[in-house]
Amino acid sequence: MSEVNDPVVVALLRHRIKYEPGVAAEAVIELTRAGRLRVENEDGDGDFVAVRVAPEPGSAPTGQERPAADRVVLEPGSAADDWQRTVLERLASRALPGGVPTPLSVLTTVDGGDYWDWRLAFEAALLGQAERAGLIERRLGTRQTMAVVCGLTLGAATAVGAAVAVLFRPSPGFGAALATALFGFIVLSVTVGRLSDWRLTESGRRTVQRAEAASAAGEESPRSMEDAVRGGIAPLRSDHVWSGFGGAWRVVGLGSRFGDTRRLPKQVRDALPERRVLRCQVVKHWSVPGGRERDPAYCCAFDDGASTFTWSFAMPERTWHALSVGDVVSLDFSPRRHKLFAVGPLPDPSAGHSFEV
């Protein structure tokens, strides 16, 4: 794949130079064509499409394959290696033991900070490749943008300060000028900062036009591999997430099995267990920024393997940082009061420690 004609880079350009599920779909298609992934679509309708990371040549035979993470090996030599590596490592990080294929939508479904890390790295790799190929450029460089922002801010602050000093002589204009400078810097950084966004070069526009013309002229079979990938990579709904607990993939709803127990009738609430300890898997790991009247919240969703919804809790930051998506833990909590007592790592029974809440 040449840098200019890399279909994944072209897909990014066609999506307004931003990440979209369609760009990830094109990456999977190219990796499949290159023999790095194997697509499985048993039902044939595109609702569920999964992939396996293809073993490296000379690796262990079927039945004795190494863990997926050990098979993500790319020989250096082209810029395309960068985005290939990010996709393969993301799939490998979510892979289950035993060669179970990984659903494609783990590339597009938000499950925590790791998702945003991979997405940023994937997009950055494609942007770098497109820039080196002369397909995109910034409207203004970083230094030019800051110069424009600072210049406009200084001009506005000077004008306001002078006006205040002339019209209200007893009142110094320094305070008004300083306030204007601070406010203007924030506003202008947001508005003028858009001048540093990416845009297509003339070569990039021609590349996109050729790709769109070829797409309009071509016709794919509705049962083709490409069509299945594009249909199966769509993200799950925002209130659902993938769980691999128990060695098989399934979709679980975010929230608690009984919702907000405080809203349940007292008779129903009293029938719930006061305390339970369950073996669960972390399936989502996220934080909610704080505000003027609230502290940041650090949350995890846990799948017990039997419920259709997760057990979701906020917890101390220290506990939250010790967990990540895919961890199997011991969850000690109260279903009746929806209160978390402790969460401890598994499967090492000799460790014997847990994170108290």
C-alpha angles and dihedrals in degrees: 000000000000119000094245096045099039102134092213093056090046089051089055090051091049090054093059092271091293136111115268131162087255090063091053089048091055089050091054091047092052093046089050092050089049091053095246095114135034116213120215120193106162098170091049095215100096095243093116121022122170134181139207123210103243115239117252116253110274094020125134116300123257111293092032100057119148120244112286093246090060091055097060096102121144126181111230118241112101138048089240088072088076098062092036090056094051093052095045093046092049091051091044092050090056096040119121124226119264098044095284107169116248120235111247094227091073082084092061106026116093111234102155145301094320089064092056091046093055093043092052092047092048093049093044091053092052093045091051092050092048092049093050089050091053094244098121138026138179118258088226131003121246094258094047091049092051090047091054092047094048093044095051091044092051091048093050093046092049092049094048093045092051093047092051092047092052100041098038105033096172089056118067115232096218095091093049091047092050092049090048091049094052094045093043093049092055094046095043093046088060098041103034089036088073086072087076092060119117122265134182119263120220088264090050092051091051090049092052092046092052091048093050092047091051091048092051092049096046126078123201126201110256087234096048123126090245093054092048092052094049090050097043098048094067110123122252118254113283091252094054134067140181120261125191095184111144095020098286132089122245138157118246130185120244116243132049129310090243097030115219101355091200088070094053120100110268092244092054093043093051090053092061119096115268093218137007137175114209135177104237143164126232105241101168131025118185145143133220115217117240126242140200092287103029140051123236114276122222112202141181132185118214128200116208093193094242107060126077090223132048130246103243125192142169113229143174115292093243091056092045094053090054091060133069138177111286097028114135109219144169109250117203111188147132115252090190095056097023090232127148116221104173143338121206134188124253158227098034104086092185091063092069095181131121139181109253117214 
